[in-house]
Amino acid sequence: MRKIVLWMTYVWATTLAGLAMHPYQSIKRMVLNKPILLPVSLSPVIGLIGLFVVGRVGSYIFTLGVIGRELMAMMLGATLIGLLLWQGLLLALVIRFWRAR
């Protein structure tokens, strides 16, 4: 069981690294050759869910002043926009390669 989890972690990490470095080539390989890895392209959605969970938990744990609250809002907002744009890029590439197939 441990070897399977280790192997899955390795495949997930290398695929995410490929998406970060070469999204076009990685999505092309996922759609055309290895469709079982296609759920990895939804990893920004997982990041968004994690972002909202951390935000809710952090709001109960930390009490921030006005400036701290503004800085936190800017950081979380920038992260949200970045993740949404990244997910949009990945989905656009998936749709492009599905239509080309």
C-alpha positions as CSV (number, residue, x, y, z in Angstrom):
1,M,0.0,0.0,0.0
2,R,2.8,2.4,0.9
3,K,4.5,1.8,-2.5
4,I,1.3,2.7,-4.4
5,V,0.8,5.9,-2.4
6,L,4.5,6.8,-3.0
7,W,4.1,6.1,-6.8
8,M,0.9,8.1,-7.0
9,T,2.5,11.0,-5.2
10,Y,5.5,10.9,-7.6
11,V,3.2,10.8,-10.7
12,W,1.0,13.7,-9.3
13,A,4.1,15.8,-8.4
14,T,5.8,15.3,-11.8
15,T,2.6,16.0,-13.7
16,L,2.1,19.2,-11.7
17,A,5.7,20.3,-12.3
18,G,5.1,19.6,-16.0
19,L,2.0,21.8,-15.9
20,A,3.9,24.6,-14.3
21,M,6.8,24.5,-16.7
22,H,5.2,23.4,-20.0
23,P,1.4,23.5,-19.8
24,Y,0.9,23.1,-23.5
25,Q,3.0,20.0,-23.8
26,S,1.7,18.5,-20.6
27,I,-2.0,18.9,-21.5
28,K,-1.3,17.6,-25.0
29,R,0.3,14.5,-23.5
30,M,-2.6,14.0,-21.0
31,V,-5.4,14.4,-23.5
32,L,-3.8,12.4,-26.4
33,N,-1.7,9.8,-24.6
34,K,-2.5,9.4,-20.9
35,P,-6.1,10.5,-20.3
36,I,-6.0,8.9,-16.8
37,L,-3.9,11.8,-15.7
38,L,-6.5,14.4,-16.9
39,P,-7.9,15.0,-13.3
40,V,-4.5,16.5,-12.4
41,S,-5.5,19.4,-14.7
42,L,-8.2,20.3,-12.1
43,S,-5.6,20.9,-9.4
44,P,-6.2,24.7,-9.4
45,V,-9.8,23.9,-8.3
46,I,-8.4,21.9,-5.4
47,G,-6.1,24.9,-4.6
48,L,-9.2,27.2,-4.6
49,I,-11.0,25.0,-2.2
50,G,-8.0,24.9,0.0
51,L,-7.7,28.7,-0.2
52,F,-11.3,29.2,1.0
53,V,-10.9,26.6,3.8
54,V,-7.7,28.3,5.0
55,G,-9.4,31.7,4.8
56,R,-12.4,30.6,6.9
57,V,-10.2,28.9,9.5
58,G,-7.8,31.9,9.6
59,S,-10.7,34.3,10.2
60,Y,-11.6,32.5,13.4
61,I,-8.0,32.1,14.6
62,F,-6.5,35.5,13.8
63,T,-7.8,38.9,14.7
64,L,-6.3,41.5,12.3
65,G,-6.3,45.3,12.4
66,V,-7.5,47.4,9.5
67,I,-4.2,47.4,7.6
68,G,-3.6,43.7,8.2
69,R,-7.1,42.9,6.9
70,E,-6.4,44.9,3.8
71,L,-3.1,43.2,3.1
72,M,-4.6,39.8,3.7
73,A,-7.5,40.6,1.3
74,M,-5.0,41.7,-1.4
75,M,-2.9,38.6,-1.0
76,L,-5.9,36.2,-1.1
77,G,-7.5,38.2,-3.9
78,A,-4.3,38.0,-6.0
79,T,-4.1,34.2,-5.3
80,L,-7.7,33.7,-6.3
81,I,-7.3,35.6,-9.6
82,G,-4.1,33.7,-10.4
83,L,-5.7,30.3,-9.7
84,L,-8.7,31.2,-11.8
85,L,-6.6,32.3,-14.7
86,W,-4.4,29.2,-14.5
87,Q,-7.5,26.9,-14.4
88,G,-8.9,28.8,-17.4
89,L,-5.7,28.2,-19.3
90,L,-5.6,24.5,-18.5
91,L,-9.3,24.0,-19.5
92,A,-8.8,25.9,-22.7
93,L,-5.9,23.7,-23.6
94,V,-7.9,20.5,-22.8
95,I,-10.8,21.7,-24.9
96,R,-8.5,22.6,-27.8
97,F,-6.8,19.1,-27.8
98,W,-10.2,17.3,-27.4
99,R,-11.5,19.1,-30.5
100,A,-8.3,18.4,-32.4
101,R,-8.4,14.7,-31.6
